[in-house]
Amino acid sequence: MLAVTSSLVSGNKTYVVGVDFGTLSVPSFLLESDIVYQDNITELLIDSEYWTQEEVDSGVAE
């Protein structure tokens, strides 16, 4: 993500694509996404420090 951000800040439009809605082409930055399941929640959310184990266990994140 840092490489993408640096590239965009420096004016490189490599990661920006146009999404055509038929009447309007909108410059867009398409991100890859991960779907979180019970078997990968630790890897995706806790190990990355996005949420703590306590937040996941309680079902409440701030």
C-alpha positions in Angstrom: 0.0 0.0 0.0 2.9 2.4 0.8 4.2 1.9 -2.8 0.8 2.7 -4.2 0.5 5.8 -2.1 4.0 7.0 -2.9 3.3 6.4 -6.6 0.1 8.4 -6.5 1.6 11.3 -4.6 4.4 11.5 -7.1 1.9 11.9 -9.9 2.1 8.4 -11.3 -1.3 7.3 -12.5 -0.4 3.6 -13.0 -2.8 2.5 -10.2 -5.7 4.7 -11.3 -8.2 3.3 -13.8 -11.3 4.7 -15.3 -14.6 3.0 -14.5 -17.1 3.7 -17.2 -20.7 3.9 -16.0 -22.0 4.5 -19.5 -22.5 8.2 -19.2 -19.5 9.1 -17.0 -15.9 7.7 -16.7 -14.8 8.0 -13.1 -11.1 7.7 -12.1 -11.0 5.0 -9.5 -8.4 3.3 -7.3 -9.3 -0.3 -7.1 -8.2 -2.1 -3.9 -7.8 -5.8 -3.4 -10.0 -7.0 -0.5 -9.9 -10.0 1.8 -13.0 -11.7 3.1 -12.7 -12.4 6.8 -13.8 -15.8 8.0 -13.6 -17.5 11.4 -10.5 -19.5 10.2 -8.5 -16.4 9.0 -9.6 -13.7 11.5 -6.4 -14.0 13.5 -4.1 -13.7 10.5 -6.1 -10.8 8.9 -7.2 -8.7 11.9 -5.3 -9.6 15.0 -1.8 -10.3 13.6 -2.1 -7.1 11.5 -3.0 -5.2 14.7 -6.2 -3.9 13.1 -8.2 -5.2 16.1 -7.1 -6.8 19.3 -8.0 -10.3 20.4 -10.2 -8.7 23.1 -12.1 -6.7 20.6 -12.7 -9.8 18.4 -13.8 -11.8 21.5 -16.2 -9.1 22.7 -17.6 -8.5 19.3 -17.1 -4.7 19.8 -14.3 -2.7 18.1 -13.6 0.9 18.6 
